[in-house]
Amino acid sequence: MSNGLRNWLQSQKHTRGFHPSWILLVVAATLVVAGLVWIPASLVAKTEYDRLPASGAAAARPPAAQPGNIPAVNERPGAPARQGPRTLRVAFSPPQADAIPGGEFGAAVRLGRNIFNDTQTYARAYVGNGLNCVNCHLDEGRKADSAPLWAAFGMFPAYREKNHKVNSYEERLSGCFRFSMNGKAPPPGSKELMALMSYSYWMAQGAPIGVELAGRGYPKLKEPPQPPDAQRGKIVYEAQCALCHGADGQGTRVGGRYAFPPLWGKDSFNAGAGMTRIRNAAGFIHANMPLGKGGTLSVQQAWDIARYMNSHARPPDPRTARS
């Protein structure tokens, strides 16, 4: 230490008052300490930055597993996530029936619910078979994995391969009358279609639009171990399905009405309905049948029953049937 600095410190010890020079000393000491910290940190940051890959370069792969660790798995790089309305699945629960509001809108919702559950009574003019909407969309159109209405409403308008055009939700409902109900489409804007749309909208309130909700449609069932076989399906059908749908597949009537729907024949869905696609039928059967015991059949059994069910005659597709 120089004599000048030593003498200055000694003078500060003998002087008990405040000296402005103390502030300068504190500031100088702070700058020295900060410099000692900042210089090494900046050098480390620069070194790490230089190690980063150039913009657009592929990220470094993780090191290969060493002996004793989890073995490395060679996987093919997956395709980029598909952007669009079906990239995200969100859980959703519709409101209960006792929450239907009053007023004119509530009346339309109630009519839609009645049409859905008892189509034979409330939309009889547009039905050509013995089915009700609820036969394929269980629990008043509420049940997940049974093509619930609340999961369908927010996905329209949408392009459909079935008719090669963009369909509104109203057009989608009209198609159900033509094919699943083997009838005719109600006029656009009719009270029946407005009621069904109101019922669907009410159940879908609070759900995101354009997002595939969990439980939409019928499950995409994995391929069976063996190709679907109608003869195996017949055996399982007789053991698991005939009690409700009849050994001949013509359903069970109670008081002149079907308590359990026919699965083929003149009173069932026609050949243009989505349920005639084996994949759709297998997904529905596996998730929902026998009624109240969904998931108890094996994947193979569900595919076999679907093949058996759709091996029988039914009304023709109105798009191809001759007049």
N, C-alpha and C positions, 0 to 999 in steps of 0.2 A: 504494500500500500504506500502511495507517495506521501511525503511529509505534509504537503498541502491538504490532502484529504484527511490525514490523521489529525492534523491541527483543527480542521473544521469540525470533525466529530467530537473532539475534546471540548471545543467551545460550545457545542450543542448540549453536551452533558452538564456543563456548568450553568447553562441558561435554561431556566425552567419555563419560560414563556413560549408561545407559539411562533414558529418561523415559517413563512411561505415557502422557503426552500425545501421543507419536508414534502410538500405536495409534489415537487419536481422529482424528488428522490423516489417516491412511491410510483409515479407514472413511469419513470425509467425502468424500475424493477419489473413492473407489469409487462412492459414491452419486451424485455429480455426473455421473460418466462414464456410469453406467447410465441415468440420467435422460435424458441427451443421446441415447442409442441407443433407448430404449424409446418415447419420445414420438413421434418421426417414424414408427417402425415401426407403432405402433398406429393412427396416422392413415392410413397406407397400407392397412393391413388393413381398416379401416372403409370406406375408399373402395371397395376391391375387393368387399367384402361387399354394399355398396349396389348394385353393378352386377349381382349375381347375380339370375336370375329368381326370382320368388316360387315357393313350394312348389307343385308340381303344374303349373307352367307349362312349356310346351315349351322344349327347349333351343334356343339360337340356332343358326341354320343357318350353315355356313361361308360366307365371302364368295365371291361369284361369281368365276370365273376371269377374269383380266385378259388382254388381248391379249398373245400371246407365251407364255402359260402353257397348261397342259392345259385343253382346253375343258370347260365344265361339261356334265354329263349329267343330263337330267331323267328321274328314275326315280320310278316309283310306289312309295309307301311299302310295304314288305313287311309281311306279316301277322306277328303276334308268334310267337315260336318255340313250337311245339306241345309242351306238356308231356306226358310219359308215357313208356312203355317204349321208344319208337322215336325219341327225340330225340338219342340219342348212339350213335355207331358206334365200336366198339373192336376193334382187331386182336387175334386170339387164334389160338394154334396148339395143336391137341390133342396128347396124349402119343402116343408110338410104341407099336406093338403089343407089343413086347418088354417094355414096362413094365406089362403087365397083372399084377396081384398074384396070389398064390396063394390057397388057401383056398376056401371056398364062394362068396364074392363073385366071386373071380377066375374060378371055374368058370362062374358065370352070365354074366359078361362074355364069356368065350370062346364060350359057346353063342350069345349074341346076335350076336357077330361071325360065327359060322358060319351062323346063320339069314340074316343080312343078305347074305352073299356067295353062299350056296347055298340060297336059299329053297326051291328045288325038292326038295331032300333033307331039310332040317331042319324045314320047316313045310309039307310037301306037302299035308297035310289041309286047309289053308286057302287053297290057291292054285288058281286056275281057268284059268291061261294058261301061257305058256312063259317068263315073266319071273322075274328075281331082283331083290331090292331094289336091288342095286348097279347095275342098268342105268340107273336115273335118278338115283342118288346115288353118284357115281363115287368110286373109290379107297377102297372099304370105308366109304363114308359120311363120308369125311374131306375131300374136295376142296371148297374154297371156290367159291362161285357154282354149286354143283351140289346145292343143298339139303342141306348137311352136317348130320349128326345133332347135333353139338356146338353148332351155332348155333340149333337148334330147341328143344332140351331146356329151356333157361332161359326160354323165352317162353310157357310154359304153366303154369297154365290160361289160356285166352284165348277170347274170343268169336269165332265163325266165322260168316261170312255163309252158308257152304255149308249148314249145318244149323240156323242161327239159334239157337244156344245157346252157352254157355260149355263148352268142351271141355277135358278133362284131356289130358295127353300120352298116356296109355294109349288114350284114345278116338281121338286123332289117328292113332296107329299102327294101330288097328283099321280106320279108314277107308282106309288104304293097302291093306289086304288086300281090302276090298270093291271098291275102284275101280281102283287101279293094278294089283293082282294079279287082278282079276276073280274073286275068290273069296268067302270068308266070314270074318267077324271071329272071331278066337280068343276063347274065353270070358274075361271079365274075371278077372285074376289068374292066367291060365294061365302055364305055364312059358315059352311062346314070348314072350308079351308082357312078362313079368318079365325075361326074358333081354335082349330088345331095349331095354327101359328101363334095365337095368343097363349095357348097352353104351353107350347114349347118355349116361347119367350119368357113367360113367367117362371118356369122351372130353371131357366138359364141365367136369371138375373144374378149379377155379381161375378159371373164367369168371364174370363178374358175372351176377346173375340179373335178368331183366326189362330187359336192355339188348340192343339189336340189334347183334350182332357183325358185323363186316365180313365179307362173303361169305355171309351168310345167304340161304337161298332161291335163286331164280334172279335174275339181274340184271334190273333194270327197263330194258329196251332202249328207246331213243328211237324215236319214230315214223319210219317209212321215208319216203324222198322221194316214193314213189308208193304207192298202196294195195297191200297184199299180193296177189300174183297166182299162182294155182296153176299156170298154164302156164309162167310164168318159173321157178317153183319146180321143176317137173318137169325142166327143162333142167339146172338146177344140181344137183338130186338125182342125176340120172344121171351127172353128171361127178364129183361129190364124195362121194356117199353110197352109191350102189348097190354099190360094191365090197364093202362090209361087210354092208349090210342087204338086198342083193338088188335086182334090177331091179323085182321085184314087191313089194318092201317086206316080204317074209316072213322076213327074217333069214337067217342062215347057221348051219346045223347041223353039228356035229362029234361023231361018236359018238352020235347020237341026241339031243344036247342043243344048245341055242342058244349058239354062241360069240359071235354078235352078234344082238341081239334083233329080233323083228319089230316094225315100226312101225305096222302096221294089220292087220286081219284077226282071226280067231278067237283067235289066241294072243297078242294084244297087249292093252294096257290098254283098259278099256271107256270108254263115252262120259261117264261120271261122273268120270273121273280129271282131276286138275288139268292134265295135259299136253295135254288137248284144248282148253284155252284158248290161242288163238294167241299171246297175249302171253307166256305161260309158256314155250311151246315155242320161240318165237323167242329168248328170253333164254337158255335152255339151249343151243340150237344155236349161237348166236353165241359163247358163252363156252367151249364144250367140244367142238364138232365142226368138222371131222372129228376123230376121237379122237386126242388128243395134239397137235392143231394148232388148238386153240381160238383165236379172235380173228382167224383168217385170212379168214373170210367177211365180206363187207360187211354192214352193217345191213340193206340191202334184200334181199340174198340170204337172210339168216337168216329174215326175215319171209316171203319167198316160199316157202322150203322148208317152214316151219311150216304155211302155208296149204295147200300141196300134200299134206303128210303127213296133215293132218286133213280132207282132202276125201274120204278113202276110208272105206269101211264098217268098222265095228268092233263088238264086243259092246255091247249097249245099257246105259244107265245103270240099275242095279238099282232105283233109286227110282221110275223111271217105266215100267220094262218090265212087261208083263203076265205073270201067272203062266202 
